Amino acid sequence: MRLLVTGGLGFIGSHFIRLALRERPDCRVVNLDVMTYAGNPANCADLEADSRYSFVKGDICDREAVESAITGGVDAIVNFAAETHVDRSILDPEHFIRTDVLGTHVLLEAVRRFQIPRFLQVSTDEVYGDVATGASTESDVLRPRSPYSASKAGGDLQVLAYWATYQAPVLVTRGSNTYGPYQYPEKLIPLFITNLIDDQPVPLYGDGKQERDWIHVEDHARGILEVLERGEIGNVYNLGGGNNRTNLEITQLLVRELGRSADTHVTHVLDREGHDRRYALDTAKARKLGWSPRIGFQDGLRSTIEWYRANESWWRPLRSGEFKDYFNRQYAHRLVTAL
Ligand code: DAU
């Protein structure tokens, strides 16, 4: 199996490549990544000695870069390349539309022109929007409510339109909130772990009663691989961990595991604009393929904390420079007007 993986220097993409090379000895991977702030060569440093792996720097919006990366032929494209952080999409939506919508279109055109046998779009449960009760199924109407989720929904809709119109051999996975090693420290779990290691308070949005379903990155990556191999073309598959927790519960767990106190280390700050209250996924369809998550939430969270403790040399450089600018834009006023 020869794969073009886009965005493979990112969090989930790098885990996917490692898993595919480990579990499928005949697999070869070309990793096409433009190296934004979240595309980190250190995420794939251990793969560089593997002759089955190669890296190409390039943008999925650049047709020539995409076509040159598939020269020699590939059996499938797996698209992880995306702008993914909701808070950044609120500050600066344009990059999201470009990469998540236009980039997906450029890849789909390559699939059509070069008759690539499979295209898998890695998407998100956020496209379903806020789900007050129950769990989203793959046929539910999309009601995205942030610039990020709207851009991902735009990508998904194009992918499904290419199936309906051109019979392009596409698949879509919609994953829930993902955590684990190598996650850039701007999202809830890695931001809070690294703040707490550094004895800093964590900024909890609003009342903290928003609910997310958490999946370990290894389980998410395995789900993508299994859908790629066994999914039915033209279909969407939800990949959720089945671990619904409020942000307050997650925060209390992290504070306790890291030996801090909620009184001194949790700051309730101004809420995210348009903040979705709850996501939940029905994963029966992916489970019918034989996939199910294997890593329990408590164990996964503990081992993730241990990883961040043991790998300060990975995350500490990321918390300077660009991150500081972003952190100030996102949090300075919130921390001043803490609730
Ligand atoms: O559901 C899948 C999605 O999960 C992915 O598609 C996105 O790429 C990923 O970023 C994530 O989106 P969320 O917005 O749910 O993740 P985030 O870690 O940013 O936030 C999780 C929850 O924690 C959310 O309710 C907002 C809250 N939060 C987050 C941050 C960064 C806080 O209370 N304080 C914070 O500082």
Residues whose N, C-alpha, C, O or C-beta is under 5 A from the ligand:
A	BS01	DAU	T84 H85 V86 T124 D125 E126 G175 S176 N177 E186 K187 L188 I189 P203 L204 Y205 Q210 N247 D276
